[in-house]
């Protein structure tokens, strides 16, 4: 039970839904039970619990399940879902880039490098997104960035890159693998629309 409680806490941290969403909490507990069973099986069989990416895939499936039930999502999930769509369709006019960035453990991860302030500016000033902006409970860049950090998707928040021949500083590196755990998929073009973004 101690292991289950530890795994359940991990699943709640990784869940895209608000912790107060009772439906999502029930689903999270079920997925925590599956991961607990996996960990006990691995311990019994003497195999690596990270083998085959089982835990990562289970968390991703949990969040897909949560999304299908229309649970109350954390605001940062709504925000990133919108912005990733804007990037994919070529309508995001601020600098961003896909790059491989080293995390704190020394692992190289594929990341979306972007300023969180630019994300919020885009949502605030695009007229076609006005309704989404008005419905957001989070409108502060600081709160949004703190939510991203708490969710563990930012692996470095002081990245400097050259994008479209311009030096861009203080970008946040958002792990694409970590986003996938929350059911978010980043389709990042090789280059942003040249000359179209603001400073």
N, C-alpha and C positions, 0 to 999 in steps of 0.2 A: 504493500500500500504506500510505503514511503517513496518507492520508485515511481509508482503511478502518479502520486501527487506532484513529484518533480517533473515528470513528463507532461502532465496536464498543464502545469504552469508554463512550460516551454511552448506547448501548443497554443495556449491563450495569448502568449506574447507574439506568436507568429500568425495569429488569426486576423483576417482582414476586417472582421466585425467588431463592433463595440463590445466591451466586456459585459455591459449591462443587457446585452441581447440574449434572452433566455434560450431561444431556439439555437442560436449559434453556440452557446455554452454546452448544451446537450450534445450537439454534434462534435464539438471539440473534445468532450469527455470520451466519446466513442472512439475517436481517432487516437486519443491518448492511450486508450486500452490496447489498441492494435500495436502501437509503437512500443508500449510496455512489454507486450507479449513477444515482440520481435527482439527486444533487448535481452529478455530472459532466455529466449531460444539461442541467441548468439552467445550468451555467457555459458549456457549449458553445452553447446556444441564447440565452443572455443574458436568462434570465427569473429571477424571484424564487423562491428555493428554498422559501419558505414559502407559495407560491401554492397555494390550494385546501386547505391544511392537510394536505398529503400526509405529511409526517414525523410529525406528531401522530397521524394516523389509522393510520400504519404501526406506530407504537409501541403504540397501543391494540390493534391486531390481533395483534401479537407477544404481548402479555400475555394476550389471550384464548386464543391457541394454547397458551401455557405453562400456563394454568389448566386447559385441557382435558386436558393430559397429566399432571395431578396432580403437577407438580413441587413441590419443597419450597419453600414460600412463606416470605418474610421474616415474622417475627412481627408486625410492625406491620400487614401486610396482613390477617392473620387477625383481629387485634384490631379494626381499623376495619370489616372486613366484618361482624363480629358486632354492633358498636355501630350501624352504619348500619341493620342489620335491626331492632335494638331501637328506634331512632328512628322508622323507618318504621311499625312496629307500635304506636307510642305507649307503649312500655314503658320508655323511658329517662326517669328522674325527676330529672335534673339540668338546669340551664339550658343552652340552646343556641339558636342562631338562624341562619337563612340571611340573608346580607347581602352587599352589594357593597363590596369592600375594595380599596384601592389597593396594588399591589405595589411593589417597589423600583424598577422601571422606569417607574413612573407609570401603569401600565395598571390599569383597574378590572376586578376579577375576582369572579365569584360564588363565595362561600365558605360553608363551614360554620364557624360561630364557636362554639367549645366549649373547655372546659378539659380538658387531657389527664389531669389528676389525677382528674377526675370520671369519665372513661372507665374508668380502672383501678379506681376505687372501685365503679363499677357492676358490672364483671365479677367483682370480688372478693366482693361481698355478695349478688348474686342467686343464690339456691339452685339455680334451674334452669340456671344457667350454670356451676355448680361444676365439672363435668367438663371444660369448655373451659378454665376458669381453671387447673385442676390440670395440664392438658396444655401450657399456655403456657410457653415457655422464658424469656419476659420478663415480670417481675411488677413492675418498677420504673417509676414515671412518668417519671423522668429518662431512663432508657434508651429507653423508648417514644418520648418526645419527640425525643430525639437521632436515632432512626431515621427519624422523620417529617421532620426537618430535612435529614438526609442524602439522603432520597429526593426532596427539593425540593417537597414538597406543602404545607408551611407557608409562607405568604407574609408573615405578620406574627404575632408571638406576644405582642403586648401590646395587644390590642383591648379597649376598654371599650364596653359596650352596655347599654341598658335593655331587659330582657326580662321580659314580664308585670309591668310597673310596678316592677321591681326592678333596681337598678344592679348589673351583673356586670362585674367587672374581670379583667384578665390572661387573656382568652380567646385561644386560638390560632385564626387564620384559615386554614383548610385549603381550598385551591383545589379546586373541584368539577371543573374541567377537568383539573387534574393527577391527580386521583383516577381520572378516566375512562381516563387513559393506563395505569393499573394494573388496569383492569377492574373498578373499584369505582364504583358509581353511588349518589349521595346523593339520596334522596327525602325532602326536608325539609319537614315541614308548615309552614304559614304561622306558626303559634303552637304552642309546646309546651303540654302539658296544663297549664292554669292552676292555680297554687297547689300543684302536686304535687311540685315539685323541692325538693331540700335547698339549704341555703346553700352 
